[in-house]
């Protein structure tokens, strides 16, 4: 393939989406519109419930509201553009919009990693050091954890995005995905991308490895403390407290790992794009249900919010 010149690059890219079948486009539009609306509504309700109920003004629910906001942003960065392309029967995305998608998804994905680690640490302190919980998990530390995580995530995404700018792209501008996924965009470059790939895998190991290590450490300590509890009721109470977060962690990392395995085993970009729905859309939609259905405090706050809205 011949490298495209600067004009060709700024014409943008073509998002091939999930299917070429014209008969499936209406079904896909309705399906993903419903999923997007459920994601926005569910996470927005979580945020409003946390804000409106003073009983939920705790570190755990502070991190949960940040997670819900992040889920809204991730979905909004990818799904509306896909819906617009289906509706208008076009598949194009501008060069600037593609870079914006890359930067946004990388930032929010890394930030969600850190949030899940912070939530695991919060549970660790609450269960293993209950008497010191209020002193350790003070508002200043919570704000610092969120602020530092966001700055690091923005820095990581900005670095990757800036390293895409000097690349020369080939005449083939087709991205076999429903959004500008970083690795798929890099594959279209005609210039050397070794440094981009090395940096990407290095930062993925760091920004993925550190939060995962923190989560594993926290739950190792939690399990060790739970085993020392003599009563079965006490153990169940602890697991009920940690249950929603454990489910969210498994959903987030399990789907991402599943997509990685799928892309390695199945040499089909189209199937990889379909599998990517499982980590870029499904977890964001399911998180509110996991926390609201398995949490009495959240159920109570949502009931109060509903009653206030009705009255």
Secondary structure, DSSP 8 states (H G I E B T S, - for coil): --B--HHHHTT-EEE--S---GGGHHHHHHHHHHHHHHHHHHHHHHHHHHHH-GGG-SHHHHHHHHHHHHHHHHHHHHHHHHHHHHHHT--EE-HHHHHHHHHHHHHHHHHHHHHHHHHHHHHHHHHHSGGGHHHHS-HHHHHHHHHHHHHHHHHHHHHHHHHHHT--BBS--EESSSS--HHHHHHTBSS--HHHHHHHHHHHHHHHHHHHHHHHHHHHHHHHHHHT---HHHHHHHHHHHHHHHHHHHHHHHHHHHHHHHHHH---HHHHHHHHHIIIIIHHHHHHHHHHHS-HHHHHHHHHHHHHHH-
